[in-house]
Amino acid sequence: QVQLVESGGGLVQAGGSLRLSCAASGSIFSLNAMGWYRQAPGKQRELVAAITSSSNTDYADSVKGRFTISRDNAKNTVYLQMNSLKPEDTAVYYCNARIRDRRNILRLIDYWGQGTQVTVSS
């Protein structure tokens, strides 16, 4: 079984910074692309940032220049550094990882974290 555990959310004033972490553990054969999504009340879940196993990155236009995604493959961990936060960044942030489980390495499966709340006050 594979688990994704997130940490680092909280309440911050506009212009502030937060760093989210997501650690994957369990029966991992290989860890492929990882990413962060967010969902605000009444809105659909959207991609914030993604990073491949070779550390190529992609960002939503709304966070380019403010957020940075990175990963530590030795720790099976992905990070999201969020700077210059805005009230519209308020949402539940979810970690996603595409993983080949040791129990079935032929399948690439999407796993999700439990979500962490980020609230930016104006």
Summary of the structure (lengths in Angstrom):
residues: 122
radius of gyration: 14.3
end to end distance: 40.7
largest distance: 47.5
contacts: 366
relative contact order: 0.32
helix: 5%
strand: 64%
